[in-house]
Amino acid sequence: MELLLEFIQNTGFGMADFRHLVMIGVGLIFIYLGIARHYEPLLLVPIGFGILVGNIPVFKGLGLGIYEKGSVLNYLYFGVRQGVYPPLIFLGIGAMTDFSTLLARPKLILLGAAAQLGVFMTFLGALFLGFLPKEAASIGIIGGADGPTAIFLSAKLAPHLVGPIAIAAYSYMALVPVIQPPIMRLLTNRRERLIRMSDPREVSPQEKILFPIVGFLLCCFLAPAALPLLSMLFFGNLLKECLVTERLAKTARTAVVDTVTIVLGLTVGASTQADVFLTGKSIGIFILGACSFMVATAGGVIFAKVMNCFSRDKINPLLGAAGVSAVPDSARVVQMVGNREDPSNYLLMHAMAPNVAGVIGSAIAAGVLWSFIG
Amino acid sequence: MGGFSGISAGNGWIISALGISVVFFGLASLAFIISYFPRAINWWNDHAQTPRHVFPLLGGVFGKGRRKVPSILGEGTIHEPGDIKDAEEALRLLTAHMGEPFKLPRLIEVAEQRGLVRVHSVINRLLVRGIIVGGADGLFRWAKGSENEGPLDRYNGDTTR
């Protein structure tokens, strides 16, 4: 009988406390949102299951937990801790992304820059709330709306916050369709939302090949700390556009990115062990994360309106919201909001330009923060 | 330490101002350079065709390959076999990547993307001569043994037009 009681005490049921249950609840919500609501399922399902994995109470010292040296999860977590996975994700993103709309209308790139306002305002907000500069920079990058970039920077500057920051970044990316539309509607009037964009010009294959090379050289000379992310992004795109490495491009955008997404999602989820995750700091991170998305959206929309004051060729200010780099969700939101006003106005293609510019912008912002604070 | 003193202590104002400036400068420069891509590519294409007028000193190097054709043919003729031979070789390289059998529309699309001219016409000639053959599955492949045949032999009697 004593043996049985001891066994029960040593099971997960015996060792669990309310914090584990809270986190398991969070994991289940992620899985539900991914499967039932189709909110970023490729990310939320692995992360959600990872949260379940990380919150099974286990013996310390048996080499089971993600933070215990020598455990399987710890080996997989190495790629997060050392910033290995985010550049590989960027490789896949590069191999998937068509920069044609950006090349056709270069001025829309500025909207991707304007949305990075969210990064730096949140950085200031985090410092205001008493976070250390390295922590504040890691929290600020949530405003870039780019999960891999957020993980990369926080792994470099504040490894103890990787879990909460990644969860906040991906949660808000999944909630882009909820967070952005009210801000977009608040900052624009109906007349502005009805603006139609002219068809973009045709982009030649030579331009598409030239872009990743020129873009890489320019951006990395300017912000060398962004090298791991931007080099892989542009390299992936060159593989895609040069047409002679189709096999490599296909592998990068399928097998590589899928494998890394699985491991990254699972380990980031597992890193949210209740005792590490449920702290006051995590709550602060979540509040700041929400603010950063709002500021980034507002920054893009307002900048688009400012551009309209100086430009003869008006742009639909809703496009500014796509400057946050949640690809392609924020572009879809622009299409959705614009479509509600005029069902025959197709903004998706145009919104992809600031959207992919936002990816480059947030990587540069991460590089800048790392070089200033790292 | 938090509040405004926390921001000042962490150099928050300076880092933010410089950070957003660097991001803007970087992306604005990129936008500026991209806007000149079409002009630069057109300029390159134009001058690569007539390099002797622009680069007198380098003209010999640039014009080497291009002068070869008229010197063989003389004035007023277009050398079909040379064109088709080159095009066939290029198409063989492409299909080596694509794998056999291949879809003709896909081959045409890829060939055009790679800058081959008169792709439809070239492929039509290869089909007529049985160098590319169609299968019952609707896909196409190179005729067996066609790669060993000398292209000039193949096009004998159709050297000029």
Interface residues (C-beta under 8 A of the other chain):
Chain A: L102 L103 P106 K107 I109 L110 G112 A113 A114 Q116 L117 V119 F120 M121 F123 L124 L127 F128 L129 G130 L132 P133 A136 R201 S204 P205 Q206 E207 L210 F211 V214 G215 L218 C219 L222 A223 L243 V244 E246 R247 A357 I360 G361 I364 A365 V368 L369 F372 I373
Chain B: M1 G2 G3 F4 G6 I7 G10 N11 G12 W13 I15 S16 L18 G19 I20 V22 V23 F24 F25 G26 L27 A28 S29 L30 A31 F32 I33 I34 S35 F37 P38 I41 H97 V110 Q113 R114 G115
